Amino acid sequence: MDPAPAPPNCTPADLAGVSAGVAAATSAYLFAYPDVNDYFTGLDANPQVHSDLVAIRQPLIDFRSRCRIGESGESD
């Protein structure tokens, strides 16, 4: 039995676009909060910052889930 086709808009170009948007938003956030940028490893001590960054990354998580793509960028 053949695997189900991937949903539309799940091409490498789509992944690159979503990834670029997430990367740009993360960069903007970190530049806006230099203390976070300087001490990123202390993220666990600031749950609001962690929550903000998780929300910024959510489009990429949604894309990977919808398109059935693993963290490595390869189709599952």
C-alpha positions as CSV (number, residue, x, y, z in Angstrom):
1,M,0.0,0.0,0.0
2,D,1.4,3.4,-1.0
3,P,1.8,6.0,1.7
4,A,-0.7,8.9,1.7
5,P,0.4,11.9,-0.3
6,A,1.7,14.8,1.8
7,P,-0.8,17.7,2.3
8,P,-0.4,20.7,-0.1
9,N,2.3,23.3,0.6
10,C,4.7,20.8,2.1
11,T,7.6,21.3,-0.3
12,P,11.2,22.0,0.7
13,A,10.5,25.6,-0.4
14,D,7.5,25.8,2.0
15,L,9.7,24.4,4.8
16,A,12.4,27.0,4.1
17,G,9.9,29.8,4.1
18,V,8.4,28.8,7.4
19,S,11.9,28.2,8.9
20,A,13.1,31.6,7.7
21,G,10.1,33.3,9.3
22,V,10.6,31.5,12.6
23,A,14.4,32.3,12.5
24,A,13.7,36.0,11.8
25,A,11.2,36.3,14.6
26,T,13.5,34.5,17.0
27,S,16.4,36.8,16.0
28,A,14.2,40.0,16.4
29,Y,13.0,38.8,19.8
30,L,16.6,38.1,21.0
31,F,17.8,41.5,19.8
32,A,14.9,43.2,21.5
33,Y,15.8,41.5,24.8
34,P,19.6,41.7,25.1
35,D,19.6,40.2,28.5
36,V,18.0,37.1,27.1
37,N,20.4,37.1,24.1
38,D,23.4,37.4,26.5
39,Y,22.2,34.7,28.8
40,F,20.1,32.4,26.7
41,T,21.1,29.3,28.6
42,G,19.3,30.8,31.7
43,L,16.0,30.5,29.8
44,D,14.5,28.1,32.3
45,A,14.8,30.7,35.0
46,N,12.4,33.0,33.1
47,P,9.2,31.1,32.1
48,Q,7.7,34.0,30.3
49,V,10.6,34.3,27.9
50,H,10.5,30.5,27.4
51,S,6.8,30.7,26.6
52,D,7.3,33.6,24.2
53,L,10.0,31.7,22.2
54,V,7.9,28.6,22.1
55,A,5.0,30.7,20.6
56,I,7.4,32.1,18.0
57,R,8.5,28.6,17.0
58,Q,5.0,27.3,16.8
59,P,4.5,27.8,13.1
60,L,7.5,25.6,12.4
61,I,6.2,22.9,14.7
62,D,2.7,23.1,13.1
63,F,4.3,22.9,9.6
64,R,6.3,19.8,10.5
65,S,3.3,18.1,12.1
66,R,1.0,18.9,9.2
67,C,3.5,17.8,6.6
68,R,4.6,14.8,8.6
69,I,8.3,16.0,8.6
70,G,10.6,14.9,11.4
71,E,13.0,17.3,13.2
72,S,15.7,16.4,10.8
73,G,13.7,17.9,7.9
74,E,13.0,14.5,6.3
75,S,9.6,13.1,5.6
76,D,8.5,10.5,8.1
